[in-house]
Amino acid sequence: MVGDILSVAAGICVLVLMLGDVFQSVVVPRAVGRRWRVSFVLWRAFWQLWPMLAWKLYATDGDKREDFLAIFAPFMLVFLLLVWAAGIVFGYGLIFWGLRGGLAPPVHSFGQALYFSGTSALTIGYGDVVGRSAGTRFFSVLAAVSGFSTFSIVTAYLFLIFQSFQAREAFVVTLGARAGAPPSGVNLLCIAGYSETRDDFSQQKALRECLEQSSERQQFTESARTVAVGDRHHQSERRFEPCHRRCAHKSD
């Protein structure tokens, strides 16, 4: 009896940990605490191993090593989805193992409880194992709702992230074609002038933002220089003011 209660409590803790991580990572649009997040721990741990693996596999080929490092972020996004799904199934498996008396046919191993948890969370529902008690029916419905919601939210989030990656890669390819390899500002302007694409190039949002930032930075620099020159002039006047007074006093 005590073991069943501990199993249910452990399952609830696992679910709170996993669903909370999904909520903080995907739903919340701002920075949150990282101490109790599974995704943050896994991300940091894998990033410590990934560069070492890249240098071990492609020690002499810089291009392949760079490509291997570039797939880390997409790989972790898909991997975290699998971790969240496995954690949800494992959490409900612990709950159903603690409530195994309300399942039919009788469940004699944790693997069978885990199987029922997976079919419920993934909304498969073969019907070979069903809940008979109120507790097992409640948690089976809750598993279906939480599993379906998690996959829907994370799938939409993945498509949004990959769309951002695609836009970034398109900008990088365009910049490389217009600025050469390796890209530089001089090549950017030379290619734009030689290919007569200055008008099209100036209409790009990224360039306009860079030009606006450069203009604002130049205006700020000129203002700061003017203020600095004025301060130096004022300090010079204050420094030579006693001298002028002494000279005027001697002349009198």
GUKE-89681 format. One record per residue (C-alpha): residue number from 1; residue in one letter; x, y, z. Coordinates in nm, 3 decimals, decimal comma. Layout:
N
+-----+---+---------+---------+---------+
!   k ! r !      xx !      yy !      zz !
+-----+---+---------+---------+---------+
! NUM ! a !       X !       Y !       Z !
...
+-----+---+---------+---------+---------+
REM end
This chain:
252
+-----+---+---------+---------+---------+
!   k ! r !      xx !      yy !      zz !
+-----+---+---------+---------+---------+
!   1 ! m !   0,000 !   0,000 !   0,000 !
!   2 ! v !   0,278 !   0,244 !   0,092 !
!   3 ! g !   0,469 !   0,147 !  -0,221 !
!   4 ! d !   0,165 !   0,221 !  -0,437 !
!   5 ! i !   0,124 !   0,565 !  -0,277 !
!   6 ! l !   0,492 !   0,643 !  -0,330 !
!   7 ! s !   0,465 !   0,531 !  -0,691 !
!   8 ! v !   0,172 !   0,765 !  -0,754 !
!   9 ! a !   0,349 !   1,052 !  -0,579 !
!  10 ! a !   0,669 !   0,995 !  -0,780 !
!  11 ! g !   0,468 !   0,986 !  -1,102 !
!  12 ! i !   0,301 !   1,317 !  -1,018 !
!  13 ! c !   0,641 !   1,472 !  -0,944 !
!  14 ! v !   0,778 !   1,354 !  -1,279 !
!  15 ! l !   0,474 !   1,495 !  -1,459 !
!  16 ! v !   0,503 !   1,831 !  -1,284 !
!  17 ! l !   0,872 !   1,845 !  -1,378 !
!  18 ! m !   0,812 !   1,759 !  -1,743 !
!  19 ! l !   0,498 !   1,964 !  -1,804 !
!  20 ! g !   0,649 !   2,259 !  -1,618 !
!  21 ! d !   0,956 !   2,239 !  -1,840 !
!  22 ! v !   0,739 !   2,232 !  -2,153 !
!  23 ! f !   0,539 !   2,531 !  -2,028 !
!  24 ! q !   0,846 !   2,737 !  -1,939 !
!  25 ! s !   1,038 !   2,647 !  -2,255 !
!  26 ! v !   0,763 !   2,677 !  -2,515 !
!  27 ! v !   0,468 !   2,875 !  -2,381 !
!  28 ! v !   0,626 !   3,142 !  -2,159 !
!  29 ! p !   0,759 !   3,422 !  -2,389 !
!  30 ! r !   1,024 !   3,550 !  -2,146 !
!  31 ! a !   1,329 !   3,427 !  -1,958 !
!  32 ! v !   1,249 !   3,203 !  -1,662 !
!  33 ! g !   1,447 !   3,026 !  -1,393 !
!  34 ! r !   1,675 !   2,745 !  -1,509 !
!  35 ! r !   1,738 !   2,559 !  -1,187 !
!  36 ! w !   1,462 !   2,297 !  -1,213 !
!  37 ! r !   1,442 !   2,269 !  -1,591 !
!  38 ! v !   1,532 !   1,937 !  -1,752 !
!  39 ! s !   1,588 !   2,098 !  -2,091 !
!  40 ! f !   1,850 !   2,339 !  -1,955 !
!  41 ! v !   2,044 !   2,060 !  -1,783 !
!  42 ! l !   2,040 !   1,843 !  -2,096 !
!  43 ! w !   2,129 !   2,136 !  -2,321 !
!  44 ! r !   2,433 !   2,229 !  -2,113 !
!  45 ! a !   2,547 !   1,868 !  -2,078 !
!  46 ! f !   2,520 !   1,791 !  -2,449 !
!  47 ! w !   2,691 !   2,115 !  -2,548 !
!  48 ! q !   2,991 !   2,019 !  -2,338 !
!  49 ! l !   3,018 !   1,689 !  -2,526 !
!  50 ! w !   2,921 !   1,803 !  -2,877 !
!  51 ! p !   3,231 !   2,018 !  -2,956 !
!  52 ! m !   3,463 !   1,748 !  -2,827 !
!  53 ! l !   3,288 !   1,494 !  -3,049 !
!  54 ! a !   3,314 !   1,731 !  -3,346 !
!  55 ! w !   3,689 !   1,775 !  -3,297 !
!  56 ! k !   3,735 !   1,401 !  -3,254 !
!  57 ! l !   3,542 !   1,310 !  -3,570 !
!  58 ! y !   3,661 !   1,593 !  -3,795 !
!  59 ! a !   3,992 !   1,706 !  -3,653 !
!  60 ! t !   4,140 !   1,799 !  -3,991 !
!  61 ! d !   3,828 !   1,900 !  -4,186 !
!  62 ! g !   3,706 !   2,240 !  -4,073 !
!  63 ! d !   3,403 !   2,252 !  -4,305 !
!  64 ! k !   3,261 !   1,919 !  -4,187 !
!  65 ! r !   3,331 !   2,011 !  -3,827 !
!  66 ! e !   3,142 !   2,336 !  -3,874 !
!  67 ! d !   2,849 !   2,152 !  -4,035 !
!  68 ! f !   2,845 !   1,905 !  -3,745 !
!  69 ! l !   2,836 !   2,188 !  -3,492 !
!  70 ! a !   2,556 !   2,359 !  -3,688 !
!  71 ! i !   2,314 !   2,068 !  -3,644 !
!  72 ! f !   2,337 !   2,080 !  -3,265 !
!  73 ! a !   2,043 !   2,318 !  -3,213 !
!  74 ! p !   1,795 !   2,138 !  -3,447 !
!  75 ! f !   1,900 !   1,805 !  -3,301 !
!  76 ! m !   1,838 !   1,926 !  -2,946 !
!  77 ! l !   1,493 !   2,058 !  -3,035 !
!  78 ! v !   1,384 !   1,718 !  -3,166 !
!  79 ! f !   1,563 !   1,537 !  -2,884 !
!  80 ! l !   1,389 !   1,746 !  -2,618 !
!  81 ! l !   1,052 !   1,657 !  -2,771 !
!  82 ! l !   1,138 !   1,289 !  -2,731 !
!  83 ! v !   1,259 !   1,348 !  -2,373 !
!  84 ! w !   0,938 !   1,528 !  -2,279 !
!  85 ! a !   0,726 !   1,253 !  -2,435 !
!  86 ! a !   0,924 !   0,980 !  -2,260 !
!  87 ! g !   0,902 !   1,167 !  -1,929 !
!  88 ! i !   0,524 !   1,205 !  -1,957 !
!  89 ! v !   0,478 !   0,837 !  -2,042 !
!  90 ! f !   0,708 !   0,735 !  -1,757 !
!  91 ! g !   0,527 !   0,959 !  -1,508 !
!  92 ! y !   0,186 !   0,821 !  -1,596 !
!  93 ! g !   0,336 !   0,472 !  -1,595 !
!  94 ! l !   0,432 !   0,521 !  -1,230 !
!  95 ! i !   0,080 !   0,643 !  -1,152 !
!  96 ! f !  -0,086 !   0,350 !  -1,327 !
!  97 ! w !   0,153 !   0,110 !  -1,155 !
!  98 ! g !   0,039 !   0,247 !  -0,821 !
!  99 ! l !  -0,325 !   0,214 !  -0,935 !
! 100 ! r !  -0,280 !  -0,120 !  -1,109 !
! 101 ! g !  -0,566 !  -0,272 !  -0,912 !
! 102 ! g !  -0,810 !  -0,064 !  -1,118 !
! 103 ! l !  -0,684 !  -0,191 !  -1,454 !
! 104 ! a !  -0,831 !  -0,480 !  -1,649 !
! 105 ! p !  -0,697 !  -0,729 !  -1,734 !
! 106 ! p !  -0,475 !  -0,736 !  -1,424 !
! 107 ! v !  -0,134 !  -0,576 !  -1,467 !
! 108 ! h !   0,151 !  -0,784 !  -1,324 !
! 109 ! s !   0,458 !  -0,581 !  -1,434 !
! 110 ! f !   0,564 !  -0,222 !  -1,462 !
! 111 ! g !   0,612 !  -0,270 !  -1,836 !
! 112 ! q !   0,242 !  -0,334 !  -1,881 !
! 113 ! a !   0,158 !  -0,020 !  -1,684 !
! 114 ! l !   0,405 !   0,172 !  -1,899 !
! 115 ! y !   0,242 !   0,031 !  -2,210 !
! 116 ! f !  -0,103 !   0,149 !  -2,098 !
! 117 ! s !   0,046 !   0,488 !  -2,016 !
! 118 ! g !   0,196 !   0,516 !  -2,364 !
! 119 ! t !  -0,123 !   0,421 !  -2,545 !
! 120 ! s !  -0,317 !   0,672 !  -2,333 !
! 121 ! a !  -0,070 !   0,962 !  -2,365 !
! 122 ! l !  -0,028 !   0,909 !  -2,740 !
! 123 ! t !  -0,410 !   0,873 !  -2,780 !
! 124 ! i !  -0,372 !   0,534 !  -2,949 !
! 125 ! g !  -0,611 !   0,343 !  -2,725 !
! 126 ! y !  -0,593 !  -0,019 !  -2,846 !
! 127 ! g !  -0,842 !  -0,124 !  -2,578 !
! 128 ! d !  -0,654 !  -0,435 !  -2,463 !
! 129 ! v !  -0,594 !  -0,269 !  -2,123 !
! 130 ! v !  -0,864 !  -0,040 !  -1,983 !
! 131 ! g !  -0,929 !   0,139 !  -1,659 !
! 132 ! r !  -1,205 !   0,009 !  -1,434 !
! 133 ! s !  -1,176 !   0,233 !  -1,131 !
! 134 ! a !  -1,240 !   0,607 !  -1,108 !
! 135 ! g !  -0,872 !   0,684 !  -1,048 !
! 136 ! t !  -0,740 !   0,496 !  -1,349 !
! 137 ! r !  -1,010 !   0,643 !  -1,575 !
! 138 ! f !  -0,934 !   0,995 !  -1,455 !
! 139 ! f !  -0,560 !   0,963 !  -1,510 !
! 140 ! s !  -0,605 !   0,791 !  -1,847 !
! 141 ! v !  -0,814 !   1,085 !  -1,971 !
! 142 ! l !  -0,563 !   1,328 !  -1,819 !
! 143 ! a !  -0,280 !   1,144 !  -1,992 !
! 144 ! a !  -0,454 !   1,175 !  -2,328 !
! 145 ! v !  -0,517 !   1,549 !  -2,277 !
! 146 ! s !  -0,165 !   1,630 !  -2,157 !
! 147 ! g !   0,004 !   1,413 !  -2,420 !
! 148 ! f !  -0,198 !   1,553 !  -2,710 !
! 149 ! s !  -0,153 !   1,911 !  -2,587 !
! 150 ! t !   0,221 !   1,868 !  -2,544 !
! 151 ! f !   0,271 !   1,728 !  -2,892 !
! 152 ! s !   0,052 !   1,995 !  -3,050 !
! 153 ! i !   0,227 !   2,285 !  -2,874 !
! 154 ! v !   0,578 !   2,152 !  -2,929 !
! 155 ! t !   0,509 !   2,070 !  -3,295 !
! 156 ! a !   0,384 !   2,423 !  -3,360 !
! 157 ! y !   0,689 !   2,558 !  -3,175 !
! 158 ! l !   0,923 !   2,345 !  -3,388 !
! 159 ! f !   0,771 !   2,474 !  -3,711 !
! 160 ! l !   0,810 !   2,832 !  -3,585 !
! 161 ! i !   1,173 !   2,776 !  -3,489 !
! 162 ! f !   1,258 !   2,607 !  -3,819 !
! 163 ! q !   1,094 !   2,894 !  -4,005 !
! 164 ! s !   1,323 !   3,135 !  -3,820 !
! 165 ! f !   1,622 !   2,914 !  -3,904 !
! 166 ! q !   1,520 !   2,910 !  -4,269 !
! 167 ! a !   1,490 !   3,291 !  -4,280 !
! 168 ! r !   1,830 !   3,322 !  -4,114 !
! 169 ! e !   1,993 !   3,081 !  -4,358 !
! 170 ! a !   1,837 !   3,265 !  -4,653 !
! 171 ! f !   1,981 !   3,592 !  -4,525 !
! 172 ! v !   2,324 !   3,432 !  -4,470 !
! 173 ! v !   2,328 !   3,286 !  -4,822 !
! 174 ! t !   2,220 !   3,617 !  -4,974 !
! 175 ! l !   2,482 !   3,805 !  -4,775 !
! 176 ! g !   2,749 !   3,556 !  -4,880 !
! 177 ! a !   2,654 !   3,592 !  -5,245 !
! 178 ! r !   2,661 !   3,970 !  -5,225 !
! 179 ! a !   2,964 !   4,012 !  -4,997 !
! 180 ! g !   3,188 !   3,725 !  -5,110 !
! 181 ! a !   3,352 !   3,456 !  -4,901 !
! 182 ! p !   3,462 !   3,544 !  -4,643 !
! 183 ! p !   3,215 !   3,835 !  -4,643 !
! 184 ! s !   3,337 !   4,189 !  -4,591 !
! 185 ! g !   3,189 !   4,534 !  -4,615 !
! 186 ! v !   3,419 !   4,635 !  -4,899 !
! 187 ! n !   3,316 !   4,336 !  -5,112 !
! 188 ! l !   2,954 !   4,407 !  -5,026 !
! 189 ! l !   2,971 !   4,757 !  -5,171 !
! 190 ! c !   3,192 !   4,658 !  -5,465 !
! 191 ! i !   2,965 !   4,373 !  -5,576 !
! 192 ! a !   2,656 !   4,591 !  -5,535 !
! 193 ! g !   2,812 !   4,859 !  -5,756 !
! 194 ! y !   2,956 !   4,620 !  -6,016 !
! 195 ! s !   2,632 !   4,421 !  -6,056 !
! 196 ! e !   2,419 !   4,737 !  -6,054 !
! 197 ! t !   2,200 !   4,610 !  -5,771 !
! 198 ! r !   2,238 !   4,913 !  -5,549 !
! 199 ! d !   1,869 !   5,001 !  -5,560 !
! 200 ! d !   1,757 !   4,648 !  -5,480 !
! 201 ! f !   2,022 !   4,619 !  -5,214 !
! 202 ! s !   1,923 !   4,940 !  -5,040 !
! 203 ! q !   1,565 !   4,822 !  -5,009 !
! 204 ! q !   1,652 !   4,532 !  -4,786 !
! 205 ! k !   1,535 !   4,569 !  -4,432 !
! 206 ! a !   1,857 !   4,445 !  -4,276 !
! 207 ! l !   2,064 !   4,697 !  -4,468 !
! 208 ! r !   1,831 !   4,980 !  -4,379 !
! 209 ! e !   1,857 !   4,887 !  -4,013 !
! 210 ! c !   2,237 !   4,877 !  -4,039 !
! 211 ! l !   2,244 !   5,214 !  -4,213 !
! 212 ! e !   2,007 !   5,363 !  -3,957 !
! 213 ! q !   2,219 !   5,229 !  -3,674 !
! 214 ! s !   2,532 !   5,363 !  -3,842 !
! 215 ! s !   2,370 !   5,704 !  -3,890 !
! 216 ! e !   2,255 !   5,715 !  -3,530 !
! 217 ! r !   2,599 !   5,605 !  -3,415 !
! 218 ! q !   2,764 !   5,874 !  -3,629 !
! 219 ! q !   2,528 !   6,141 !  -3,497 !
! 220 ! f !   2,599 !   6,031 !  -3,142 !
! 221 ! t !   2,973 !   6,035 !  -3,209 !
! 222 ! e !   2,956 !   6,384 !  -3,358 !
! 223 ! s !   2,747 !   6,507 !  -3,066 !
! 224 ! a !   2,988 !   6,354 !  -2,817 !
! 225 ! r !   3,283 !   6,505 !  -3,003 !
! 226 ! t !   3,115 !   6,846 !  -3,002 !
! 227 ! v !   3,045 !   6,822 !  -2,631 !
! 228 ! a !   3,401 !   6,709 !  -2,564 !
! 229 ! v !   3,547 !   6,997 !  -2,769 !
! 230 ! g !   3,320 !   7,242 !  -2,588 !
! 231 ! d !   3,426 !   7,105 !  -2,251 !
! 232 ! r !   3,794 !   7,130 !  -2,343 !
! 233 ! h !   3,744 !   7,486 !  -2,468 !
! 234 ! h !   3,561 !   7,578 !  -2,149 !
! 235 ! q !   3,833 !   7,422 !  -1,937 !
! 236 ! s !   4,100 !   7,611 !  -2,134 !
! 237 ! e !   3,919 !   7,935 !  -2,074 !
! 238 ! r !   3,897 !   7,860 !  -1,703 !
! 239 ! r !   4,267 !   7,763 !  -1,696 !
! 240 ! f !   4,383 !   8,082 !  -1,867 !
! 241 ! e !   4,139 !   8,313 !  -1,693 !
! 242 ! p !   4,368 !   8,376 !  -1,388 !
! 243 ! c !   4,655 !   8,447 !  -1,627 !
! 244 ! h !   4,448 !   8,709 !  -1,807 !
! 245 ! r !   4,356 !   8,863 !  -1,476 !
! 246 ! r !   4,722 !   8,878 !  -1,368 !
! 247 ! c !   4,823 !   9,036 !  -1,695 !
! 248 ! a !   4,546 !   9,294 !  -1,670 !
! 249 ! h !   4,647 !   9,368 !  -1,309 !
! 250 ! k !   5,014 !   9,421 !  -1,407 !
! 251 ! s !   4,919 !   9,646 !  -1,694 !
! 252 ! d !   4,715 !   9,859 !  -1,454 !
+-----+---+---------+---------+---------+
REM end
